[in-house]
Amino acid sequence: MKYVAILSAALLAAATPVVMHGQPAEPAPDASLMRRADSLTVGDYCRLAQRIVADTTVLTALADASSSARTSAAVICNPLLSSFSLLALTGRSPAPMRAVARLDNNVDRRAQREIFEAMEEFRADTRQPEIRPLLSTSLGAANDDFVRIAETAHSLAVTISRDNAVRRLANYERKLGPSSARLNFPEVLLNYAAQRWIPGFKPTPLGGPSPWEVIAAYTPGYVTFDDDEDGILPVSASEFGLRFYLFGDSFGKSGWAGVFLPSYFSFGVLTASDRNGALVWPWRGRERSGGFVSWGAIKIGYIDRDRGTWLFSRQFQAVPFVF
């Protein structure tokens, strides 16, 4: 029961509301654009693109751009993606049955990732003023279909680019904003260096910041229960480990919701002296090492020591950049 009381107190402390800016709201996509994109497939685009690049009059008019148009059409005509709707390419609707069955999947993966870029280039090549009348003649009644699918793909690409930018900013706010853990000075230097030179810690163009962070801290805020002294006692410890930020929209909550849906979790090695007390040097006396885990601000450690094996704490920093 005493352990339950300790943990309950720690949970109550973690649930105290804090001032936190909300994550940037993801823009609501244009509903009509999404419906249109869900009704058009990559195969539809491919068939029209093949008709265009098969027309010698159009290729002659394209001149130097004819090679680019043929290359873009080849990327668009990816057998694996032919049954995908344009919306499915963005992950906003499910993959078609043919793709789920793994049919036609022996294709160049690089080409799959470049399909939106290919659609943008093909649109740019065929939107030249001198090309448009030729397309109308070449495609006839299907010209309106080509304009519709090309413009839909373009609008979808713009939406994706916008949403990716918003997502990167939201990830930076989650990791570096008011709901993130505060770092001491050594951690600032370590994480600044890690994001520049260590794979896995570097930011990426699509995702923004890495979710990983290095922990190297002196933490005087642990408490434990000592059976011999029959009481709750403070413990000072060192922590070395990793913190992982949860970038999903459901996480990063405050108050009681933050107990279950926090901004991060962490784990690592915990070292404490055989002496209990605040501001005790962790390696003093017969120091012991164990491990710790955290879910958001709540931290639980275990060390096989004589004066309290289970340690509890809440993530906080009493002195900025120190501990």
N, C-alpha and C positions, 0 to 999 in steps of 0.2 A: 504493500500500500504506500509505503514511503517513496518508492521509486515512481509509482504512479503520480504521486503528489508533485514530485520534482518535475516530471515530464509535463504535467498539466500546467504548472507554473511557467515553464519554458514556452509552451504553446500559446498561453495567454499573452506573454510578452511579445511573441512574434506577431500575434494578431492585432496588436495595437495599430490603429490606422496611421499611415504616413502620407505626407504630401507627395503625390506622384503625378507627373504629366501623363495623360493617356497616350497609348500608342497611336501613331497617325492612322486615322481611319482609312481603310482600303477603299479607293473610289468604287462606287457602284457601277458595274459595266452597263453599257447601253443595251437595254433589253432587246430592242429590235435588231441591233447588230449581232447579239448572241444568237437569236433565233435564226437569222439569215446564215450566220456562220455554221450553225448546226445542220442546216439543210443542204449545204454545199460540200462536196467531197474533194479530196486531192485528186482523185481520178477524173472528176469533172474538169478541173483546172488542167490536168495533163492532156486530156483529149483535145481541148481547145488550143493549148500551147503547141501540140504536135501538128495540128492543122496549120497554124501560123508559120512555124519554121519549115514546113513542107512546101510552102508557097514560094516559088523562085522569085516572083515579083516583089514580095515582101522582103526576102533576104537581100535582093539586089538593092532595094531602097535603104535597108539597114546599113549596108556597106560595112564599115569596120565593126559596127555593133552586132553584126550577124553572128559572129563567133560567140559573143557573150550571150546572145539570145538562145543559141543552140545549147550551150552549156547549162544555162539556167533551166531550160526545158527538160534536159536530161536529169537534173537534180529533182525537179518537181515530179517527174514520172518515176518515182521511187516505188517499186512493187509492194514493199512492206506497208507503205503509207497510203496506197491508192484508195483503200476503203475507209480511211479516216475522214471524218468531217473536219473542216477547218477548225471548229471549236475543240474537237478532241485533241488536236495538236497542242493546244494550250493546257490540257489537263482539266478543263472545265466540264467535259462530258466524257463518258466512258469510251474505252477503245472498242472497235467493232469486233464481232465474233471471229472474223477471218484473222485478225491480228491476235486475238486471244488463243486461237488454234495454232499459232506459230507458223502459218503458211507464208511463203515468200519472204522469209526472214534472213536469207543468205545474201545480204546486200551491204553496201558500204555504210558503216555507222556514221562516219563523218558527214556523208551526204544527208543523212536523216537530220542531223543537228542544223544543217545549213538550209533547210527547205524554205524557211521564211525569208532568209536573205536572198535566195534564188527567186522567190516570188516578187520581192521588191525590185530586184534588178530587171526581171522580165517586164514588169510593169513600166519601169523607167524607159527601157528600150522601146516598148511599143506605144508609149504615150507621146512620142515625138510628133510634132504637128504634121510633118510630111508622111508619117506612117499611118495615122488614123484613117484617112480615106481609103487607103489600100486594105486595111484590116476590115473595114466595112464591106468592101467588095469581096474580099477573100472569104469572110465568114458568113456573109449574107445575114439571114435572120438570127444566126447564133452570135452575131457581134454584140448584141445587148447582153447575152448571157456571159460573154467574156468580160465585158465592162463590169458587170455585176460581181462576178467572182473575183476579178482582179482588185476591185475597189474594196470588197469585203475583206480580202486577205490583207490589204494595206491597212485598213482601219483596225483590224485585229492586231497587226504587228505594232501599230502605234499604241494601242491599249496595253499590250504586253510590256512594251518598253516603259510606259508610264507606271504600270503596276510594279514592275521590277525595281524601278527607282524608289517608289514609295516603300517597298519591302526592305530594300537596303537601308533606308533611313530608319525604319522601324527597328531593324536589327541593331543598328548603332545605338538607338535610344535604349533598347533593352539592355545592352551590354555596358554602355557608358553613362546611362541616364540615372535618374534619382532612385530607381528600384534596384540598381546594381550594388554589388558589394564594394565597400571602400578599401582601397589598397594602401599598404604602407610604402615607404620610400623604396626599399629594395624590390618590392613587387612591381612598382611603377617602372623601374629600370628593366627588370626581367621581362615584363610583358611588352614593353616598348621594343626591346631587342627581339623578342620572340616573333612579334608581328612583322618584323622586317626581314628576318633571316631564317626562321625555322618553319619548314613545311608543316602544314596542319594548323599553324597559328597565324599564317598570313591571310589577309583579306582576299576575296575573290571578286572578279568583276560582276558576277551575277548575284552572289549571296551577300556581298559586303563583308562585315567582320567575321572572323572565325569564332565559333562558339566557345573555344577553349581558352582558359586563362590559368596562369601559374600561381600557385599558393606557396608562400614562404613567410610565415607569420609567427610572431610571439603573441600568444593569446592568454591574458590573465583572467579571462571571464568565465572559465569553466567552474562548475560546482560538482561535488560528489557527496555521497552518503557514507560516512565512516561508522561502522558498527561499534567499534571500540569507544569512540567519543560520542556516539549516539546523537548525531547532528549533521546538518548540511554544511559542508566546508568548501571554501574557495580553493581552486587549483589553477596554477599557471602552467601552460604547456606550449610547446612549439608545434607548428603544423607545416608539413611539406606535402603538397599534392596538386590536384587539378580541379578547376571549377568549369562546369559546362553550362552555358546559358541556353535556356529553352526559348527558341525564337517563334514558336507556334502562337497563333492568335489567341488561343485559350489560356496561355500562361501570362505571367507578369502581373498578377492581381495584387491588390492590397487588402489589408484587414484580414478577416477570417478566411476569405477566399484565397488569400495569398498563402495560407498554411497548406492548402491542397494544390494550388496552381501557382507556384512561385516563379521567380525569374530564372532560377538556376538550381543546380545541385552540385555537390562537391564530394571528394573523397581523397584520402591520403594517409600519411604516417603521422602519428601523434606521439610526442615524447614529453614526459613529466617527471619531476623529481619524486623521491619517496617522501618528501615533505609537502604537506598541504599548506596553502596560503596564497594570498594575492601577491603579485610581483616577486615570486620565488623563481630563481634561475632554473630552467627546466633540466639542466644537466648537473644540478647540484646533488651530491649524495649518491645514492644508488638509483640512478635514473632508470626509467623503464620506457620501452617503446611499445606502441600498439597501433591502432588505426582509428580513423574517424570517418564518418559520413555525414552529409547534411542534405536536407531537403528544404531549399530556401534558407531562411535564417536559422532554422532549428538544426543544431549540431549534437550528435551523439558520438562519444568516443569510448573505446574499450582498451584498457591497459591491465596486464596481469601484475598488479601491485598490491601491497599489503593494506594501504590506507585508501581504499575506494577504487574499485575496478571500473565502474561505469561512470562516465563523465558526461555532463550535459551543459550546453551553452546556447547562446543566441548570437548570431553574427552581428557585430557592431564595432565601432571604432570610437574609443573615448577620446584619444588624442590624435588629431589629423596627421596622417602619414607616419604614425608611430605604432600604436596598437589600440 
